């Protein structure tokens, strides 16, 4: 499943249990991830590996404030959990590799 299609599917599934504002926020956060995947040649979600998620974390952590990074990575982890648990589209446990900063 292409990364962009997976995100669109995820957002459609979330419409019934989220506000429009939340959907817009998730869409923006995941758009950044989709663009990054496409930029490095990851075409399908099944190609994602823990190393890729670590690379993405490093990139984003150098560009945004910690609170922004926390929201982006939490959204990414939830998306990956959906792909794993609902669609079996990624390797088991991949969502755990999406590091979410622990802000006190």
N, C-alpha and C positions, 0 to 999 in steps of 0.2 A: 504494500500500500504506500503510495507516495506520501511524503511528509505533509505537504500542503493539504492533500485530501484527508489525511488523518486528523489534522487540526480542524478542518471544516466539519467533519463528522462529529468530532468531540464537542464542538461548540453547538451544533444542532441538538445533540443529546442533552446538553446542559440548559437549554432554553426553558425547559419545563420546570426547573427547580432553582432558577437564578433570576436576578433582576437584569434589566437591559444594561444598566451601568456595569454590572459585574461581567457580563458577556463582552462588552466593549473593552474592558480592561484586560480580560484574558486574551481576547483577539489580538490586541496590540502586543502584549507580552510574548505570545506564541508566534506572532508575525516575525519578531526579531529572531526567534529560534529557527523558524522556517528559512528565512533569508540566510542565516549563518549556515545551515545544513546545505542549502543549494549552492552557496558560495564555495564550500569545500568538497562538493561532489557527493554528498549523501543524498541519494534519490528516494530511498524507501526507509520506513521506520525500522524494518527488520535489519538494516545495516548498522543501526546505532549500537555502540558499545560503551561500557563505562568510561573508557579513555576519552571518548568524544564528549561525554558530559562533563568530565573534568576540564577538558580544553575550553568548553563553552563557559564554564564557571570562571575560569581564569580570565578569559577575555572580558566577560561582563563585569567582573569584580574590579577590573582596572579602569572601567569607564563610568560606573554608576556608584551612587552612595550605597552604603550597606543596607539601608531600609528598602531601597529600590531593588537591590539584588535579592533580598529575602523574598519579596513579592514575586519577582520573576522566577526564581528557582522553586518556590512553593507551587506556583502555577504549572511549571514544567513537570514537577514531580507528580502532581495530580493527573496531568495529561498522560504521563507515562504509565501511571497506575491503571488508568482507564484502558490504555492499549494492551497492557498485560492481562488484567483481570477480566475485562469484558470482551476483548477481541483476540486475545492470544497472538498479538501481532509483533511483540518484541520478546526478547529473551526474559525468562522468569527472573524477577527481582531487579530488573533494570532501573526501576524507579528509585530504588534505594541508593543508586549511584549518583543521583541528582542531589548534590550537596546543597543544603539550605543553611545559610549562616544562622548561628544562634545569637540573636541580639538580646541583650539583657536590658 
